Amino acid sequence: MLKANRNIVHFDLDTFFVSVERLQNPALQGKPVIIGGMSDRGVVASCSYEARRFGVSSAMPMKMARMMCRDAVFIRGDMELYSRYSHLVTDIIAEKAPLYEKASIDEHYLDVTGMDRFFGLQKWTHELRTAIMKNTGLPISSGLSVNKTVSKIATGEAKPNGELQVPEDHVKPFLAPLSIRKIPGIGEKTYPLLRSMGVATIDTLSRIPMEMMERVMGKNGIILWERANGIDTTPVRQYSESKSVSTETTFEQDTIDIIRMKEILVKMVEKIAYELREHQKLTACVTVKIRYSNFDTHTIQQQVPYTAFDHVLIPIVKELFDKLYQRRMLIRLIGVRFSKLVPGSQQIDLFEDSLEMINLYQAMDRIRMKYGRKIVRRGVAFTNGEVAK
């Protein structure tokens, strides 16, 4: 049962990729910085506040960004580096927070309900934020309020590099004058619809009868109405490094056919990487498993930059298999597991790939969603061998 009065902290690293790059190269401070694919066909993954003033935004074609901000410093980006800093921030939070959720590579929610009996929560949040900045060098903003929605909006208002507390009796006055764009869940499709209804501020949205919102937008309309009224019962879900997706197959006859086994591993990666994208998750750890004919079982794992792309994960899985399979005995079973999952779209890999690559994945996934997972496969899927279970 959720407590009626909760205390939720939201932490958000400011322009995360750009901030990490500035740690590596302090000369970038104060300059417009754009991170993304370096060719004209690439896409902006992140940009500094200085670049945003020119109209540059994430997911914009790099060619357009170059035209809008010609004097910017353009950087391809280093997902491995960003992932390391993300883990570092999570480790600091894990030491202090009784219950925390890693909401994305650069966001965390903390449920500190009840701690006000022992600590001043605003002071505690400030000290944790200070510890993160001191130990990582990264700017980070925080919001402290009664639920996830209000604390996240508070963080947005505290940016850049600030902190804001919104007590329970200040929630309505705080939300009322803000644009509806500030509400999590109002995106490119919902915003024009609400504006066409004459809704511009959270106050106006909060006054629309909930029944009307439900008629116009269905269940999502109720959720947005609740958020506009400062209502959000969504719990902070304990982050666990053990969260994972996996698949394995047992051969009908034990084998030493390496080519065949690698073909099956490719299918496995394709299958569970699609599951990641389907549920908007990213992995930071890959594990390969083998079981020999004598039932000896061995695994090997590797930390990886956050991703959900087949073409990034397949070479890693093949390399791990080569390292693991050294005894040249008959193999009974092979498996793949992706762990250390966090919510996130593949936008964070935009500096890795061209817009065409992103569009290709999206198109393939739409076809799979409509016609089934096996309708689109890599060429290796049409060779012989077992299908991953």
C-alpha beads as a LAMMPS data file, in Angstrom:
LAMMPS data file: protein, C-alpha beads

389 atoms
388 bonds

1 atom types
1 bond types

-500.0 500.0 xlo xhi
-500.0 500.0 ylo yhi
-500.0 500.0 zlo zhi

Masses

1 110.0

Atoms # bond

1 1 1 0.000 0.000 0.000
2 1 1 1.430 3.366 -1.068
3 1 1 1.690 6.015 1.600
4 1 1 -0.410 9.117 0.955
5 1 1 2.354 11.512 1.934
6 1 1 5.630 10.609 0.332
7 1 1 8.948 12.357 -0.153
8 1 1 10.500 11.768 -3.557
9 1 1 13.797 13.151 -4.836
10 1 1 14.551 13.394 -8.539
11 1 1 18.149 13.801 -9.752
12 1 1 18.955 14.718 -13.350
13 1 1 22.473 15.210 -14.710
14 1 1 22.569 18.454 -16.711
15 1 1 23.384 18.054 -20.445
16 1 1 25.048 14.824 -19.398
17 1 1 27.074 13.934 -22.500
18 1 1 28.266 17.520 -22.918
19 1 1 29.213 17.772 -19.230
20 1 1 31.329 14.619 -19.458
21 1 1 33.089 15.973 -22.554
22 1 1 33.824 19.209 -20.697
23 1 1 35.464 17.222 -17.908
24 1 1 37.792 15.724 -20.504
25 1 1 38.377 19.089 -22.207
26 1 1 37.771 22.166 -19.997
27 1 1 38.284 24.404 -23.055
28 1 1 34.728 23.459 -24.074
29 1 1 33.263 25.393 -21.141
30 1 1 30.980 28.185 -22.300
31 1 1 31.097 27.104 -25.944
32 1 1 28.233 25.672 -27.989
33 1 1 28.841 21.915 -28.097
34 1 1 26.958 19.427 -30.258
35 1 1 27.391 15.658 -29.893
36 1 1 26.185 13.286 -32.567
37 1 1 26.922 11.566 -35.858
38 1 1 29.687 13.469 -37.598
39 1 1 28.413 13.121 -41.156
40 1 1 25.558 15.188 -42.565
41 1 1 23.438 12.036 -42.335
42 1 1 24.072 11.815 -38.597
43 1 1 21.758 12.983 -35.838
44 1 1 22.246 15.192 -32.767
45 1 1 22.431 13.071 -29.596
46 1 1 22.998 15.930 -27.155
47 1 1 23.836 19.630 -27.158
48 1 1 24.844 22.300 -24.667
49 1 1 22.622 25.131 -23.477
50 1 1 24.737 27.479 -25.617
51 1 1 23.827 25.454 -28.727
52 1 1 20.156 25.301 -27.745
53 1 1 19.977 29.094 -27.956
54 1 1 20.500 28.702 -31.702
55 1 1 17.550 26.296 -31.935
56 1 1 19.577 23.065 -31.904
57 1 1 17.886 20.116 -30.193
58 1 1 18.342 16.376 -29.703
59 1 1 17.350 14.065 -32.602
60 1 1 17.797 16.912 -35.096
61 1 1 19.656 16.021 -38.329
62 1 1 23.287 17.013 -37.945
63 1 1 23.193 18.848 -41.273
64 1 1 20.512 21.172 -39.909
65 1 1 22.419 21.659 -36.647
66 1 1 25.538 22.715 -38.586
67 1 1 23.514 25.304 -40.453
68 1 1 21.902 26.671 -37.288
69 1 1 25.079 26.824 -35.204
70 1 1 28.126 27.003 -37.463
71 1 1 30.524 27.951 -34.664
72 1 1 29.680 24.963 -32.467
73 1 1 32.238 22.345 -31.455
74 1 1 31.071 19.047 -32.961
75 1 1 31.973 15.800 -31.152
76 1 1 31.191 12.228 -32.133
77 1 1 30.846 11.114 -28.534
78 1 1 32.050 8.174 -26.457
79 1 1 29.258 5.978 -25.098
80 1 1 31.695 3.878 -23.085
81 1 1 32.892 6.992 -21.252
82 1 1 29.355 8.228 -20.584
83 1 1 28.326 4.807 -19.294
84 1 1 31.220 4.806 -16.795
85 1 1 30.156 8.164 -15.377
86 1 1 26.544 7.013 -15.201
87 1 1 27.567 3.959 -13.152
88 1 1 29.695 6.185 -10.902
89 1 1 26.723 8.428 -10.094
90 1 1 24.525 5.398 -9.421
91 1 1 27.131 3.953 -7.045
92 1 1 27.197 7.193 -4.997
93 1 1 23.399 7.258 -4.761
94 1 1 23.286 3.553 -3.837
95 1 1 25.519 4.205 -0.816
96 1 1 23.162 6.823 0.640
97 1 1 19.600 6.230 -0.548
98 1 1 17.349 3.608 1.107
99 1 1 15.308 3.141 -2.080
100 1 1 16.257 4.381 -5.531
101 1 1 15.309 3.806 -9.138
102 1 1 17.604 4.413 -12.085
103 1 1 15.138 5.923 -14.538
104 1 1 17.650 6.391 -17.369
105 1 1 21.343 6.831 -17.977
106 1 1 21.216 10.312 -16.382
107 1 1 18.151 10.244 -14.100
108 1 1 17.375 8.755 -10.694
109 1 1 14.364 8.777 -8.364
110 1 1 14.829 8.310 -4.614
111 1 1 12.052 7.502 -2.143
112 1 1 13.127 9.092 1.150
113 1 1 9.731 8.787 2.852
114 1 1 10.152 8.551 6.630
115 1 1 13.702 9.851 6.655
116 1 1 12.420 13.263 7.755
117 1 1 12.225 11.797 11.268
118 1 1 16.015 11.624 11.305
119 1 1 17.201 14.166 8.714
120 1 1 16.156 17.468 7.268
121 1 1 15.300 16.158 3.789
122 1 1 16.243 19.333 1.953
123 1 1 19.629 19.347 3.709
124 1 1 20.104 15.601 3.065
125 1 1 19.291 16.032 -0.636
126 1 1 21.633 19.000 -0.896
127 1 1 24.468 17.041 0.724
128 1 1 23.976 14.069 -1.609
129 1 1 23.861 16.351 -4.638
130 1 1 27.052 18.031 -3.409
131 1 1 28.729 14.640 -2.961
132 1 1 27.835 13.647 -6.529
133 1 1 29.277 16.879 -7.931
134 1 1 32.408 16.624 -5.779
135 1 1 33.133 13.009 -6.685
136 1 1 32.274 13.172 -10.382
137 1 1 32.767 16.812 -11.369
138 1 1 29.375 16.724 -13.099
139 1 1 26.625 19.337 -12.695
140 1 1 23.352 17.847 -11.447
141 1 1 19.957 19.272 -10.587
142 1 1 17.430 17.965 -8.068
143 1 1 13.784 18.283 -7.154
144 1 1 12.231 17.230 -3.837
145 1 1 8.467 16.881 -3.526
146 1 1 5.529 14.559 -2.831
147 1 1 5.692 12.295 -5.907
148 1 1 7.628 11.484 -9.060
149 1 1 5.792 13.920 -11.333
150 1 1 6.166 16.999 -9.147
151 1 1 9.780 16.242 -8.210
152 1 1 10.712 15.785 -11.885
153 1 1 9.045 19.066 -12.854
154 1 1 10.797 20.744 -9.918
155 1 1 14.138 19.476 -11.205
156 1 1 13.379 20.967 -14.603
157 1 1 12.672 24.326 -12.999
158 1 1 15.894 24.096 -10.965
159 1 1 18.076 23.617 -14.029
160 1 1 20.818 24.294 -14.770
161 1 1 22.733 22.915 -11.795
162 1 1 20.209 23.848 -9.118
163 1 1 17.854 22.348 -6.564
164 1 1 14.239 23.014 -5.633
165 1 1 11.883 21.735 -2.964
166 1 1 8.104 21.869 -3.450
167 1 1 6.275 21.078 -0.187
168 1 1 2.848 19.453 -0.314
169 1 1 0.910 22.691 0.310
170 1 1 2.831 24.473 -2.466
171 1 1 2.258 21.854 -5.182
172 1 1 -0.811 23.437 -6.805
173 1 1 0.558 27.031 -6.795
174 1 1 3.883 25.733 -8.153
175 1 1 2.330 23.795 -11.039
176 1 1 -0.448 26.237 -11.998
177 1 1 1.438 28.819 -14.128
178 1 1 3.730 26.334 -15.875
179 1 1 3.343 25.269 -19.506
180 1 1 1.697 21.908 -20.117
181 1 1 4.946 20.945 -21.875
182 1 1 6.445 20.549 -18.397
183 1 1 4.233 17.543 -17.620
184 1 1 5.971 14.199 -18.259
185 1 1 4.063 12.366 -20.977
186 1 1 3.031 15.387 -23.013
187 1 1 4.951 15.056 -26.254
188 1 1 4.779 15.981 -29.915
189 1 1 1.328 14.443 -30.463
190 1 1 -0.389 15.324 -27.194
191 1 1 0.754 18.950 -27.009
192 1 1 -0.894 20.120 -30.287
193 1 1 -4.111 18.319 -29.305
194 1 1 -4.296 20.093 -25.952
195 1 1 -3.402 23.445 -27.514
196 1 1 -6.226 22.956 -30.015
197 1 1 -8.495 22.654 -26.979
198 1 1 -7.224 25.999 -25.709
199 1 1 -5.037 24.461 -23.001
200 1 1 -1.676 26.167 -22.468
201 1 1 -0.986 26.019 -18.735
202 1 1 -1.106 23.243 -16.161
203 1 1 -3.740 25.231 -14.256
204 1 1 -6.100 25.165 -17.244
205 1 1 -5.534 21.439 -17.744
206 1 1 -6.208 20.736 -14.070
207 1 1 -9.629 22.414 -14.321
208 1 1 -10.905 20.295 -17.223
209 1 1 -13.323 17.619 -15.963
210 1 1 -11.520 14.303 -15.748
211 1 1 -14.377 12.624 -17.640
212 1 1 -13.803 14.939 -20.596
213 1 1 -10.072 14.147 -20.631
214 1 1 -10.914 10.448 -20.641
215 1 1 -13.351 10.853 -23.548
216 1 1 -10.790 12.771 -25.612
217 1 1 -7.618 10.848 -24.763
218 1 1 -8.685 7.632 -23.085
219 1 1 -6.698 6.292 -20.133
220 1 1 -3.802 8.632 -20.917
221 1 1 -6.179 11.572 -20.453
222 1 1 -6.839 10.486 -16.860
223 1 1 -3.110 10.174 -16.173
224 1 1 -2.397 13.655 -17.538
225 1 1 -5.310 15.139 -15.569
226 1 1 -3.938 13.558 -12.378
227 1 1 -0.454 14.876 -13.053
228 1 1 -1.811 18.368 -13.716
229 1 1 -3.469 18.156 -10.285
230 1 1 -0.253 17.006 -8.614
231 1 1 -1.423 13.395 -8.281
232 1 1 0.969 10.523 -9.012
233 1 1 0.942 7.239 -7.102
234 1 1 3.664 5.630 -9.256
235 1 1 6.117 3.973 -6.849
236 1 1 9.880 4.263 -6.911
237 1 1 10.899 0.792 -8.029
238 1 1 14.059 -0.497 -6.405
239 1 1 16.888 -0.559 -8.938
240 1 1 18.544 -3.933 -9.219
241 1 1 21.633 -4.860 -11.153
242 1 1 20.110 -8.313 -11.555
243 1 1 17.382 -7.064 -13.896
244 1 1 17.963 -8.918 -17.119
245 1 1 16.631 -10.549 -20.260
246 1 1 18.072 -13.826 -21.450
247 1 1 17.641 -16.761 -23.774
248 1 1 19.337 -20.113 -24.193
249 1 1 19.037 -23.293 -26.222
250 1 1 19.890 -26.910 -25.517
251 1 1 21.048 -28.933 -28.506
252 1 1 19.376 -32.206 -29.362
253 1 1 22.879 -33.568 -29.950
254 1 1 25.981 -32.126 -28.277
255 1 1 28.119 -30.224 -30.771
256 1 1 31.489 -28.623 -31.475
257 1 1 30.268 -26.863 -34.617
258 1 1 31.475 -23.313 -33.867
259 1 1 29.980 -21.783 -37.018
260 1 1 26.568 -23.190 -36.220
261 1 1 26.761 -22.076 -32.593
262 1 1 27.674 -18.534 -33.592
263 1 1 24.752 -18.451 -35.999
264 1 1 22.454 -19.346 -33.102
265 1 1 24.082 -16.744 -30.869
266 1 1 23.320 -14.110 -33.507
267 1 1 19.658 -15.147 -33.469
268 1 1 19.647 -14.967 -29.694
269 1 1 21.054 -11.450 -29.680
270 1 1 18.585 -10.383 -32.344
271 1 1 15.700 -11.808 -30.296
272 1 1 16.480 -10.267 -26.910
273 1 1 17.835 -6.965 -28.301
274 1 1 14.417 -6.536 -29.923
275 1 1 12.848 -7.215 -26.512
276 1 1 14.966 -4.408 -25.076
277 1 1 13.845 -1.950 -27.739
278 1 1 10.242 -3.123 -27.463
279 1 1 10.239 -2.256 -23.757
280 1 1 12.481 0.823 -24.200
281 1 1 15.360 -0.632 -22.227
282 1 1 19.125 -0.483 -22.614
283 1 1 21.728 -2.963 -21.395
284 1 1 25.113 -2.282 -19.850
285 1 1 26.291 -5.852 -19.313
286 1 1 26.488 -8.877 -21.645
287 1 1 26.891 -12.463 -20.430
288 1 1 27.529 -15.568 -22.543
289 1 1 26.918 -19.035 -21.105
290 1 1 28.001 -22.489 -22.233
291 1 1 27.349 -25.925 -20.755
292 1 1 29.594 -28.788 -21.785
293 1 1 28.412 -32.347 -22.394
294 1 1 29.614 -33.291 -18.886
295 1 1 27.295 -30.543 -17.499
296 1 1 30.151 -28.214 -16.481
297 1 1 28.708 -24.727 -16.910
298 1 1 30.744 -21.572 -17.497
299 1 1 29.872 -17.926 -18.056
300 1 1 31.751 -14.818 -19.059
301 1 1 30.482 -11.259 -18.923
302 1 1 31.545 -7.823 -20.054
303 1 1 30.455 -4.298 -19.184
304 1 1 29.347 -2.481 -22.335
305 1 1 28.247 1.048 -23.202
306 1 1 24.465 1.341 -22.866
307 1 1 22.848 0.026 -26.036
308 1 1 20.009 -2.033 -27.518
309 1 1 21.378 -2.387 -31.050
310 1 1 21.953 -5.838 -32.585
311 1 1 24.942 -4.744 -34.639
312 1 1 26.691 -3.426 -31.505
313 1 1 25.919 -6.464 -29.348
314 1 1 26.553 -9.279 -31.853
315 1 1 30.348 -8.740 -32.164
316 1 1 30.635 -8.546 -28.356
317 1 1 28.762 -11.835 -27.891
318 1 1 30.891 -13.571 -30.530
319 1 1 34.086 -12.309 -28.903
320 1 1 32.957 -13.468 -25.462
321 1 1 32.091 -16.892 -26.865
322 1 1 35.583 -17.186 -28.385
323 1 1 37.135 -16.325 -25.006
324 1 1 34.909 -18.730 -23.116
325 1 1 35.062 -21.786 -25.387
326 1 1 38.611 -22.971 -24.832
327 1 1 38.267 -26.670 -23.971
328 1 1 36.986 -27.838 -27.369
329 1 1 34.679 -30.320 -25.690
330 1 1 31.186 -31.076 -26.951
331 1 1 28.695 -28.374 -25.951
332 1 1 25.228 -29.153 -24.672
333 1 1 23.823 -25.624 -24.185
334 1 1 24.571 -21.990 -25.047
335 1 1 22.893 -18.817 -23.810
336 1 1 23.035 -15.026 -23.788
337 1 1 21.926 -12.607 -21.078
338 1 1 21.689 -8.803 -21.056
339 1 1 21.676 -7.236 -17.582
340 1 1 22.081 -3.903 -15.771
341 1 1 19.048 -2.680 -17.656
342 1 1 17.835 0.904 -17.530
343 1 1 14.919 2.617 -19.241
344 1 1 15.931 4.572 -22.306
345 1 1 15.459 4.857 -26.023
346 1 1 18.173 4.234 -28.530
347 1 1 18.457 8.005 -29.031
348 1 1 21.531 7.859 -26.834
349 1 1 23.333 5.950 -29.574
350 1 1 22.616 8.557 -32.222
351 1 1 26.265 9.551 -32.282
352 1 1 27.071 5.934 -33.165
353 1 1 24.870 5.647 -36.211
354 1 1 23.411 7.458 -39.166
355 1 1 19.783 8.490 -39.342
356 1 1 19.283 5.712 -41.898
357 1 1 20.426 3.120 -39.341
358 1 1 18.005 4.455 -36.719
359 1 1 15.161 4.464 -39.244
360 1 1 16.024 0.924 -40.349
361 1 1 15.756 -0.417 -36.798
362 1 1 12.482 1.418 -36.245
363 1 1 11.044 0.064 -39.504
364 1 1 12.109 -3.516 -38.726
365 1 1 10.658 -3.313 -35.226
366 1 1 7.338 -1.965 -36.515
367 1 1 7.109 -4.920 -38.930
368 1 1 7.930 -7.358 -36.114
369 1 1 5.308 -5.778 -33.874
370 1 1 2.670 -6.159 -36.561
371 1 1 3.523 -9.534 -38.079
372 1 1 5.576 -11.308 -35.415
373 1 1 9.159 -11.333 -34.201
374 1 1 10.428 -13.874 -36.744
375 1 1 9.170 -12.060 -39.833
376 1 1 12.380 -9.989 -40.160
377 1 1 15.760 -11.611 -39.532
378 1 1 19.377 -11.241 -40.455
379 1 1 20.665 -13.471 -43.236
380 1 1 22.194 -15.862 -40.723
381 1 1 18.688 -16.711 -39.507
382 1 1 17.978 -18.543 -42.717
383 1 1 20.813 -21.037 -42.274
384 1 1 20.258 -24.294 -40.448
385 1 1 20.445 -24.564 -36.697
386 1 1 18.183 -24.390 -33.660
387 1 1 16.083 -21.346 -32.969
388 1 1 16.671 -19.715 -29.592
389 1 1 13.960 -20.582 -27.096

Bonds

1 1 1 2
2 1 2 3
3 1 3 4
4 1 4 5
5 1 5 6
6 1 6 7
7 1 7 8
8 1 8 9
9 1 9 10
10 1 10 11
11 1 11 12
12 1 12 13
13 1 13 14
14 1 14 15
15 1 15 16
16 1 16 17
17 1 17 18
18 1 18 19
19 1 19 20
20 1 20 21
21 1 21 22
22 1 22 23
23 1 23 24
24 1 24 25
25 1 25 26
26 1 26 27
27 1 27 28
28 1 28 29
29 1 29 30
30 1 30 31
31 1 31 32
32 1 32 33
33 1 33 34
34 1 34 35
35 1 35 36
36 1 36 37
37 1 37 38
38 1 38 39
39 1 39 40
40 1 40 41
41 1 41 42
42 1 42 43
43 1 43 44
44 1 44 45
45 1 45 46
46 1 46 47
47 1 47 48
48 1 48 49
49 1 49 50
50 1 50 51
51 1 51 52
52 1 52 53
53 1 53 54
54 1 54 55
55 1 55 56
56 1 56 57
57 1 57 58
58 1 58 59
59 1 59 60
60 1 60 61
61 1 61 62
62 1 62 63
63 1 63 64
64 1 64 65
65 1 65 66
66 1 66 67
67 1 67 68
68 1 68 69
69 1 69 70
70 1 70 71
71 1 71 72
72 1 72 73
73 1 73 74
74 1 74 75
75 1 75 76
76 1 76 77
77 1 77 78
78 1 78 79
79 1 79 80
80 1 80 81
81 1 81 82
82 1 82 83
83 1 83 84
84 1 84 85
85 1 85 86
86 1 86 87
87 1 87 88
88 1 88 89
89 1 89 90
90 1 90 91
91 1 91 92
92 1 92 93
93 1 93 94
94 1 94 95
95 1 95 96
96 1 96 97
97 1 97 98
98 1 98 99
99 1 99 100
100 1 100 101
101 1 101 102
102 1 102 103
103 1 103 104
104 1 104 105
105 1 105 106
106 1 106 107
107 1 107 108
108 1 108 109
109 1 109 110
110 1 110 111
111 1 111 112
112 1 112 113
113 1 113 114
114 1 114 115
115 1 115 116
116 1 116 117
117 1 117 118
118 1 118 119
119 1 119 120
120 1 120 121
121 1 121 122
122 1 122 123
123 1 123 124
124 1 124 125
125 1 125 126
126 1 126 127
127 1 127 128
128 1 128 129
129 1 129 130
130 1 130 131
131 1 131 132
132 1 132 133
133 1 133 134
134 1 134 135
135 1 135 136
136 1 136 137
137 1 137 138
138 1 138 139
139 1 139 140
140 1 140 141
141 1 141 142
142 1 142 143
143 1 143 144
144 1 144 145
145 1 145 146
146 1 146 147
147 1 147 148
148 1 148 149
149 1 149 150
150 1 150 151
151 1 151 152
152 1 152 153
153 1 153 154
154 1 154 155
155 1 155 156
156 1 156 157
157 1 157 158
158 1 158 159
159 1 159 160
160 1 160 161
161 1 161 162
162 1 162 163
163 1 163 164
164 1 164 165
165 1 165 166
166 1 166 167
167 1 167 168
168 1 168 169
169 1 169 170
170 1 170 171
171 1 171 172
172 1 172 173
173 1 173 174
174 1 174 175
175 1 175 176
176 1 176 177
177 1 177 178
178 1 178 179
179 1 179 180
180 1 180 181
181 1 181 182
182 1 182 183
183 1 183 184
184 1 184 185
185 1 185 186
186 1 186 187
187 1 187 188
188 1 188 189
189 1 189 190
190 1 190 191
191 1 191 192
192 1 192 193
193 1 193 194
194 1 194 195
195 1 195 196
196 1 196 197
197 1 197 198
198 1 198 199
199 1 199 200
200 1 200 201
201 1 201 202
202 1 202 203
203 1 203 204
204 1 204 205
205 1 205 206
206 1 206 207
207 1 207 208
208 1 208 209
209 1 209 210
210 1 210 211
211 1 211 212
212 1 212 213
213 1 213 214
214 1 214 215
215 1 215 216
216 1 216 217
217 1 217 218
218 1 218 219
219 1 219 220
220 1 220 221
221 1 221 222
222 1 222 223
223 1 223 224
224 1 224 225
225 1 225 226
226 1 226 227
227 1 227 228
228 1 228 229
229 1 229 230
230 1 230 231
231 1 231 232
232 1 232 233
233 1 233 234
234 1 234 235
235 1 235 236
236 1 236 237
237 1 237 238
238 1 238 239
239 1 239 240
240 1 240 241
241 1 241 242
242 1 242 243
243 1 243 244
244 1 244 245
245 1 245 246
246 1 246 247
247 1 247 248
248 1 248 249
249 1 249 250
250 1 250 251
251 1 251 252
252 1 252 253
253 1 253 254
254 1 254 255
255 1 255 256
256 1 256 257
257 1 257 258
258 1 258 259
259 1 259 260
260 1 260 261
261 1 261 262
262 1 262 263
263 1 263 264
264 1 264 265
265 1 265 266
266 1 266 267
267 1 267 268
268 1 268 269
269 1 269 270
270 1 270 271
271 1 271 272
272 1 272 273
273 1 273 274
274 1 274 275
275 1 275 276
276 1 276 277
277 1 277 278
278 1 278 279
279 1 279 280
280 1 280 281
281 1 281 282
282 1 282 283
283 1 283 284
284 1 284 285
285 1 285 286
286 1 286 287
287 1 287 288
288 1 288 289
289 1 289 290
290 1 290 291
291 1 291 292
292 1 292 293
293 1 293 294
294 1 294 295
295 1 295 296
296 1 296 297
297 1 297 298
298 1 298 299
299 1 299 300
300 1 300 301
301 1 301 302
302 1 302 303
303 1 303 304
304 1 304 305
305 1 305 306
306 1 306 307
307 1 307 308
308 1 308 309
309 1 309 310
310 1 310 311
311 1 311 312
312 1 312 313
313 1 313 314
314 1 314 315
315 1 315 316
316 1 316 317
317 1 317 318
318 1 318 319
319 1 319 320
320 1 320 321
321 1 321 322
322 1 322 323
323 1 323 324
324 1 324 325
325 1 325 326
326 1 326 327
327 1 327 328
328 1 328 329
329 1 329 330
330 1 330 331
331 1 331 332
332 1 332 333
333 1 333 334
334 1 334 335
335 1 335 336
336 1 336 337
337 1 337 338
338 1 338 339
339 1 339 340
340 1 340 341
341 1 341 342
342 1 342 343
343 1 343 344
344 1 344 345
345 1 345 346
346 1 346 347
347 1 347 348
348 1 348 349
349 1 349 350
350 1 350 351
351 1 351 352
352 1 352 353
353 1 353 354
354 1 354 355
355 1 355 356
356 1 356 357
357 1 357 358
358 1 358 359
359 1 359 360
360 1 360 361
361 1 361 362
362 1 362 363
363 1 363 364
364 1 364 365
365 1 365 366
366 1 366 367
367 1 367 368
368 1 368 369
369 1 369 370
370 1 370 371
371 1 371 372
372 1 372 373
373 1 373 374
374 1 374 375
375 1 375 376
376 1 376 377
377 1 377 378
378 1 378 379
379 1 379 380
380 1 380 381
381 1 381 382
382 1 382 383
383 1 383 384
384 1 384 385
385 1 385 386
386 1 386 387
387 1 387 388
388 1 388 389
